[in-house]
C-alpha cells in the first residue's frame, strides 16, 4: 500500500473512532460472560435483557477480538468486565459525551468531544453511605410523574452502592431532588443529587451509554 493510501486509511479510522468516543450495545441474547474470549473460560456473569427498571440493558463495549467483545458488567461488584460473542449484542452505538463527578468538590461536569458543555454542584453520598468511585456508564434515562424525591428526571448508572436511594436498591442514580437547599454536600445514600432545573439540562444533553467517571 502506498504512503498516500496509508495516510488516507489512518484519517478514515481517526474520523470513524475519535479518541473521545465510547461504545455501547444492548444485549440480544442471554449468554454467559466469560473471563477470557474462550467458550471454556470461567463464567463471571450472565447477560440480561432488562435493567432493574425494565428498560433495555446497556453494556459498555471496551474491546473487540475476532468475534468476541469485551464488555462492562453492570452488577456487583463494581468494575468487572468480561467477554461475549459478538452475536450476543445488538448494534454498537458510539457516544462522545462523558460525565465526571468529583466527590471532593461535589461537582458534576459533562463534556462532549472533550469540551465542557455543562457543569454544576451536586449532592453525593454521606461518609457512612458513600458514592462509589470508579468508571461506569449511563444505562437508562427515566422520567417521573409522582416521585418528588427524585425530581422529574433521572439517569441510571452501572454503579452500585452498599445502600442507595434508588428504587430496588443498590443502583447509583443521578437524579433531581425535593430538597435543593441541601446541595451541594454529602447528603445521599450513594446516589448523586442534582437541582431539578440542572437535572433537566443534564438529562437533555446526556445520551444512554455515556461514560461516568466518579472520583
BELRAUR-V229079 format. One record per residue. N is the residue number from 1. RES is the residue in one letter. PHI is phi in degrees with one decimal (999 if undefined). Layout:
BEGIN
n res phi
N RES PHI
N RES PHI
END
This chain:
BEGIN
n res phi
1 X 999
2 X -73.0
3 X -60.2
4 X -62.9
5 X -67.4
6 X -61.9
7 X -64.0
8 X -62.7
9 X -63.9
10 X -63.5
11 X -64.8
12 X -61.5
13 X -64.6
14 X -63.0
15 X -73.6
16 X -73.1
17 X -139.8
18 X -60.6
19 X -59.5
20 X -85.2
21 X -84.0
22 X -130.4
23 X -121.1
24 X -152.4
25 X -155.6
26 X -84.3
27 X -79.2
28 X -117.4
29 X -138.4
30 X -91.2
31 X -140.1
32 X -66.5
33 X -98.1
34 X -98.2
35 X -68.8
36 X -136.5
37 X -75.0
38 X -154.4
39 X -64.5
40 X -97.0
41 X -72.2
42 X -58.9
43 X -81.8
44 X -100.0
45 X -172.0
46 X -132.3
47 X -63.3
48 X -134.4
49 X -87.6
50 X -127.3
51 X -79.1
52 X -60.3
53 X -95.2
54 X 67.1
55 X -106.4
56 X -60.0
57 X -66.4
58 X -120.2
59 X -117.2
60 X -69.9
61 X -104.7
62 X -108.6
63 X -160.9
64 X -126.4
65 X -142.4
66 X 55.8
67 X -101.3
68 X -110.2
69 X -133.0
70 X -92.3
71 X -124.8
72 X -80.6
73 X -103.8
74 X -83.6
75 X -165.6
76 X -71.2
77 X -73.7
78 X -61.8
79 X 90.8
80 X -77.7
81 X -131.7
82 X -166.7
83 X -116.7
84 X -134.4
85 X -65.8
86 X -57.7
87 X -69.3
88 X -77.6
89 X -115.9
90 X -84.1
91 X -61.1
92 X -91.6
93 X -107.9
94 X -118.4
95 X -128.8
96 X -120.7
97 X -99.0
98 X -154.6
99 X -104.2
100 X -121.8
101 X -113.6
102 X -99.6
103 X -70.1
104 X -68.3
105 X -96.6
106 X 45.9
107 X -125.4
108 X -113.7
109 X -126.2
110 X -110.1
111 X -116.7
112 X -134.4
113 X 60.2
114 X 85.5
115 X -107.2
116 X -67.1
117 X -118.2
118 X -162.0
119 X -151.4
120 X -155.9
121 X -85.5
122 X -139.5
123 X -104.6
124 X -124.2
125 X -65.8
126 X -67.7
127 X -58.7
128 X -79.9
129 X -135.0
130 X -71.7
131 X -73.6
132 X -69.5
133 X -87.5
134 X 147.2
135 X -111.5
136 X -133.7
137 X -157.6
138 X -80.4
139 X -97.7
140 X -160.4
141 X -121.6
142 X -127.3
143 X -123.0
144 X -119.5
145 X -105.7
146 X -133.7
147 X -141.0
148 X -58.7
149 X -58.9
150 X -104.2
151 X 68.3
152 X -105.6
153 X -144.1
154 X -156.5
155 X -116.7
156 X -90.3
157 X -108.4
158 X -88.2
159 X -82.1
160 X -125.7
161 X -107.2
162 X -59.6
163 X -134.4
164 X -150.7
165 X -71.7
166 X -69.0
167 X -55.6
168 X 94.7
169 X 84.2
170 X 97.0
171 X -65.8
172 X -86.7
173 X -102.6
174 X -109.0
175 X -145.5
176 X -72.6
177 X -155.3
178 X -100.4
179 X -130.5
180 X -62.9
181 X -65.9
182 X -82.2
183 X -98.1
184 X -79.4
185 X 162.9
186 X -104.1
187 X -130.6
188 X -107.0
189 X -92.6
190 X 137.8
191 X -71.6
192 X -109.4
193 X -96.2
194 X -131.1
195 X -57.3
196 X -58.2
197 X -64.3
198 X -67.7
199 X -64.1
200 X -62.5
201 X -68.0
202 X -60.3
203 X -59.6
204 X -66.8
205 X -90.2
206 X -106.7
207 X -82.2
208 X -56.0
209 X 91.8
210 X -61.2
211 X -61.9
212 X -126.6
213 X -107.0
214 X -113.4
215 X -129.6
END
